[in-house]
Amino acid sequence: MSSNHDGRGREAGYREKALKMYPWVCGRCAREFSGKRVSELTVHHRDHNHDNNPEDGSNWELLCLYCHDNEHSRYTDQQYFTESSTATPKAKSATHKAFEGLGALLRKPDDSQ
């Protein structure tokens, strides 16, 4: 398979374009990169679809390795913990009334007695 058709060839193409279009700054933490450290910048696909690479770069943002990992962890968690997921923790409704009777305790005694 030639490099134009595999993931590395595709990535090299959009990465090169993104690095020409955007300043070498992480879109999340705002760290600046130059020289050899530019390799620490990744191209993140905003819609998480690596096949969606419009020529205007509207689906890309440059993120440092750490912010990119964080973004994908959050996305994975969001996909895992959906409303229909059995892994989603279900909130239990309270069966007690924590402030029941507080009003009576705070009322000033009636001076008429």
Beta strands, then each sheet from edge to edge (+ up, - down):
strand 1: 41-45
strand 2: 60-64
sheet 1: 1+ 2-
end
